[in-house]
């Protein structure tokens, strides 16, 4: 029998099925980033973190977004992002400048060189994501995985990603 939490603070232990699900997620959280990093580093000299930053900028209006937003979408502290952005800026991949609408914020903008880097890295990265995550799944599994991700995002303080059946009006 599963022990449930009470107002007194008792632990709500995981059932066998819940433990199995958690272990599967935990193993993915540990294994997937290192495999993605290895591919990107080998093919493009990028880390997953750098790729996520460049990719997000490439999909942002005018290739520009606030550093605080980049930190949020990359699940990073602003301090870590600033250190990485400084290195990327030194490589000519992005520029940073005060937000003209609110000088308290800093904007990051993808450069032409940064766009070239992320576009060159994308095919290998997508092939690896396909090989490791998408191809082993059926279409139904992919839909279920997307739904699981949408349901978990709010608890991680991430904005939900609209799904095909979500009302986005």
N, C-alpha and C positions, 0 to 999 in steps of 0.2 A: 504494500500500500504506500502511496506517495504521501509524504509528510507535507502539509500545507503551512504556510506562514500565518501567524496570528498577529494580533495587535501587540502581543508581548515580544515580538521580534524573533520568533522561532524561524529556523531556516526552512524554506520551501524546497526540499530536495528534488532533484530531477528524476523523473521516471526513467526506466531503461531506454525507452524510445527517445525521450528528450536528451538523455546522455549521448546516445548514438548520433543524434542530429548535431549536438554541440561539438562532439569530437570531430565530426566530418567538417564542420565550419572551421574549427580551430586548425585542423590540418591544412585546409585550403589557405587560411590566413597566413600560415607559416611558410608553406611551400610555394605558392603562386608568386608572391613578390620577388623571391630570389630567382625564379625561372624567368620572369619577365625582365628583371634587371640584367641577368646574364645575356639574354638575347639582345637587348638594346645596347648594352655596353660593347658586346662583341661586334654587332653590325654597325652601330652609329656613334659609339662613345658617349651615350646618354644613360642616365639613370631613369628609372620609372618616374621618379619625382620630377626631374627636369622635363621629361616627355609630357607629363600631365600638365605642367605649367605652360609649356610651349603650345601644346594641343589646345588647351582652354583659351589661351590668347588668340590662337588662329581661328577659333570659332566665335570670338567676341566681336561686337560691333567695332569697326575701325581697328581691329586687332588690339584693343585696349581695354583694360579693366583695372579696378582698384586692387592694390596689393592685399588689402583685407579680404576681398572676395577671393582672390587667388589662394590665400591661406585657408579660407574656409573650404573651398572645393578640393584642395589638396590635403585636407585634414592635417594641416601644419600650423605651427606657431608662426606668428608674424616675424619673430626673430629668426627662426630657421629659414623661412622663405626669403627674408632680406639677405641673409648670407649667401644663399644659392643664387638669388637674383643678382647680387653683386658680381659673382663669378660669371654668370650668364651675360651680364652687361659687359664685362671685360672681354668676353669672346665675341661681342657684337651681335648677340642673339635678341636682346631686348634693351629698351631704354626705360628709365624711370624719371618721373617729373611730377611736380605738385599738381593736384587736381585743380583746374581753373575755377570749377564751381564751388569747391570747398578746400581751401589750402591745408586743412588738417589731414587730408588724405593724400596718398601718393598713388599715381597711376603707373602701370607698366604697359608698354606697347611693344608688340612683336616687330622686329626689324625684318627687312627683306632676307637677310642672312638667316635669321631665326626661322622664318617661314620655310626657306630652303631646307634647313636642318630637319624640321619636324615633318615636312612632306617627304623627304628622303627616308626618314625613319619609319613612317607610317606603314608602308607595305609589309615590312618584316615584323613589326609589332602586331599588326592585324593578323598576319599568318600564324604567329605564335599564340595569340588569343584564340583564334579559330581552332588551332590544333589542341590546345590545352583545355579550353572551356566550352566552345560551341560545338565542334564536330562530334564529340562523344555523346551529345545530347540529342534527343528527338525534338521536334518542333514544340511539342507539349512541354517538355522539360525546360526548354528555353523560355517559354511563356511563364512557367511556374517560377523559374529562377528570377525573372524580371519582377514578378509579383512579390516574391520573398524580399528582394532588394528594396522595392517600394515600401513594403511594410516595416522593414528594419530601419530605414533612413531616418524617420522622425526621432527615434530613440537615440540616435547618434548625432542629433542636431543638424541633420542634413536636409535640405529642402527636397521634397518629393519630386521625382521625375515623372511627368505625366505619361501615362500609359495609353495604349490605343483605345481603351474603353473609358478613360477618365474624361470628365467634363472639364474642358480648359477654357470655357467662355468667361 
